[in-house]
Amino acid sequence: MAVALDAVWVRVKNVCKQNGLLILSVLAVIIGCLLGFFLRARHLSEQHPPVSRFHGAELDGEMAVEQRVSCLLGRGIRLLLSQGSAACC
């Protein structure tokens, strides 16, 4: 019985060594989701923390994070397209 438990323990350690980053990532997502649900149930303050501005972005402080990210992605794509068209001509 002890030999079987040792073999299982060795196999678990090998799996953790090979897939450690994946395991930690999945655990982080699960813990984040659980923390979010538990904190939502507590009905904390409705105040929002101040949002720091992105370097070089002329955005309102009222814009949502998704709008900021999509704006920055659009700028990056336009920049890449303009450099790509100039490079091939």
N, C-alpha and C positions, 0 to 999 in steps of 0.2 A: 504494500500500500504506500509506504514511504517513497519507494522508487518511482511509482506512478506520479505521486505528487511532485517529486523533484523534476520529472520529465515535463510535466505540465508547466511548472514554474519556469524552467529553462525556455520552453516554447513561448510563453507569455513575454518573457524578457526579450527574446529575439524579435517578436512582432513589434514590441514597443520601440526597440532600437531602429527597426527598419521603417516604421510608420509613425514615429514620434511627432513630427510636425503636423501630420494629418490628424492625429488623435488630439493634440492640443488645440488645433483650429476648431474641430468639432465641439470639443468641450467649451471653448470660449464662446461659440455661437449659442450653445445650449444655455450656458450660464447667463449670457446677455439677454436671451429671450425670457428666461425665468425672472431675472432681475427686473426687466421691463414690465412684465405682467404684474409682479408683486408691487412694484412702485406705482403702477397705474391704479391699482386697487386702493392705494393709500390716499389718493386725491390730494397730491401735494400742491404747492402754490402754482398759480397760473402765470406767474411772472416768468419772462424769458430772459436768459442771460444776454448780455451784449454780444453781438456777432462781430468778430474781427474781420476787417476787410482783406480781400485778397490783394496781393501786390500788383499794382498796375491796372486794377479793375475799377471802372467808374460805375459802381452799382449802388443802389439805394440800400440802406440798412434794413428796409422792410421786406426785401426779396427773400424768398424761401431758398433753402440750400439747394434744392433741385434746380431752381432757376439759375442760380450761380454756377452750378456745375455744368449745366447745359450751355450756358453762355460761354464759359471758358473752353468747353469742348468745341463749340462752334468756332471760336477764335483760333484754336489750335488747328482745326481742320482747314480753315481758310488760309492760315499761314502755310501749312504744308502744301496745299494746292497751289498757292501762289509761287512757292519755291520750286515745286515740281514742274510747273509750266514754264518757269523761267529757265530751269536747268535743261529742259529738252529742246528749247528753241535756239 
